[in-house]
Amino acid sequence: QVQLVESGGGLVQAGGSLILSCAASGSTFSINSMCWYRQAPGKQRELVATIGGTGSTDYAESVKSRFTISRDNAKNTVIVYLQMNSLKTEDTAVYYCSAYSDYTFAEYWGQGTQVTVAS
């Protein structure tokens, strides 16, 4: 089992920056890829950014050049970050962290953190 806890959300003005963190605990040795998703009111959850076990990254077109995903693999935990710059009102959403386990073949989810971008 993997537990994920996100933090760092909040209210920011358009054009501003935020950094989200997601700390994994439990069977972190089994984690391969980690992702950030977001879900805006009335919309489906969408994949924002992915980072693989080797550090390879991928981004949704809507956030390329503005968002950066990174990860820190420590002994008993893995932390994934999402640096968000040049924020737009359309970035407003609940942001969720996920982790895929090569051991259980399951995807685990955090509880989400609200990001609100004001105009």
C-alpha positions as CSV (number, residue, x, y, z in Angstrom):
1,Q,0.0,0.0,0.0
2,V,1.0,3.6,-0.7
3,Q,-0.3,6.6,1.0
4,L,-0.2,10.0,-0.6
5,V,-0.6,13.4,1.0
6,E,-0.7,16.6,-1.0
7,S,0.0,20.1,0.2
8,G,0.7,23.6,-1.1
9,G,-2.6,24.6,-2.7
10,G,-4.2,27.9,-2.1
11,L,-5.4,31.2,-3.6
12,V,-3.1,33.0,-6.0
13,Q,-3.5,35.9,-8.5
14,A,-3.3,35.2,-12.2
15,G,0.4,35.3,-13.3
16,G,1.5,34.1,-9.9
17,S,3.2,30.9,-8.9
18,L,2.5,28.0,-6.5
19,I,4.4,24.8,-5.7
20,L,2.5,21.7,-4.8
21,S,4.0,18.8,-2.9
22,C,2.9,15.2,-2.6
23,A,4.6,13.0,0.0
24,A,4.3,9.2,-0.4
25,S,4.7,6.7,2.4
26,G,4.2,3.0,2.8
27,S,5.5,0.7,0.1
28,T,7.4,3.5,-1.7
29,F,10.0,1.1,-3.0
30,S,7.4,-0.1,-5.4
31,I,6.5,3.3,-6.9
32,N,7.3,3.8,-10.5
33,S,5.6,6.7,-12.2
34,M,3.9,9.5,-10.3
35,C,1.4,12.0,-11.7
36,W,-0.4,15.2,-11.1
37,Y,-4.0,15.3,-12.2
38,R,-6.6,18.1,-11.8
39,Q,-10.3,18.4,-11.8
40,A,-12.2,21.6,-12.3
41,P,-15.8,22.0,-11.3
42,G,-18.1,20.3,-13.8
43,K,-15.2,18.8,-15.8
44,Q,-13.5,15.5,-16.0
45,R,-10.2,14.8,-14.2
46,E,-7.3,15.5,-16.5
47,L,-3.7,14.4,-16.5
48,V,-1.4,17.4,-16.0
49,A,2.1,16.0,-15.6
50,T,3.9,12.7,-15.3
51,I,7.3,11.7,-14.0
52,G,8.7,8.2,-14.5
53,G,11.0,6.2,-12.2
54,T,14.0,7.4,-14.2
55,G,12.9,11.0,-14.1
56,S,11.4,11.3,-17.6
57,T,8.6,13.8,-17.7
58,D,5.5,14.6,-19.8
59,Y,3.0,17.4,-19.7
60,A,-0.4,18.3,-20.9
61,E,-0.2,20.8,-23.7
62,S,-2.1,23.4,-21.6
63,V,0.7,23.5,-19.0
64,K,3.8,23.0,-21.0
65,S,6.5,25.6,-20.3
66,R,4.6,26.8,-17.3
67,F,4.5,23.7,-15.0
68,T,7.5,21.6,-13.9
69,I,7.2,18.2,-12.2
70,S,10.0,16.8,-10.2
71,R,10.6,14.1,-7.6
72,D,12.8,13.4,-4.6
73,N,13.5,9.8,-3.8
74,A,14.5,9.5,-0.2
75,K,15.1,6.3,1.8
76,N,11.6,5.7,3.1
77,T,9.6,8.3,1.1
78,V,9.1,9.8,-2.3
79,I,8.1,13.4,-2.7
80,V,6.8,14.7,-6.0
81,Y,6.5,18.4,-6.7
82,L,4.6,20.5,-9.2
83,Q,6.0,24.0,-9.7
84,M,3.3,26.1,-11.3
85,N,4.2,29.4,-12.9
86,S,2.3,32.0,-14.9
87,L,-0.9,30.7,-13.5
88,K,-4.2,31.3,-15.3
89,T,-7.7,31.3,-14.0
90,E,-8.3,28.2,-16.0
91,D,-5.8,26.4,-13.9
92,T,-8.3,26.6,-11.0
93,A,-9.0,23.0,-9.9
94,V,-8.5,20.4,-7.3
95,Y,-5.1,18.9,-7.9
96,Y,-4.5,15.2,-7.2
97,C,-1.3,13.3,-6.9
98,S,-1.1,9.7,-8.0
99,A,1.5,6.9,-7.8
100,Y,1.7,3.7,-9.7
101,S,3.0,0.7,-8.0
102,D,5.0,-2.0,-9.9
103,Y,4.4,-4.3,-7.0
104,T,0.6,-4.2,-6.6
105,F,-0.1,-2.9,-10.2
106,A,-2.4,-0.4,-8.6
107,E,-2.6,3.4,-8.8
108,Y,-2.9,5.2,-5.5
109,W,-4.4,8.7,-5.0
110,G,-4.1,11.5,-2.6
111,Q,-7.0,13.5,-1.2
112,G,-6.4,16.5,-3.4
113,T,-5.5,20.1,-2.8
114,Q,-7.5,23.1,-4.1
115,V,-5.8,25.6,-6.3
116,T,-7.7,28.8,-7.0
117,V,-6.4,31.4,-9.5
118,A,-8.1,34.8,-9.2
119,S,-8.2,37.2,-12.1
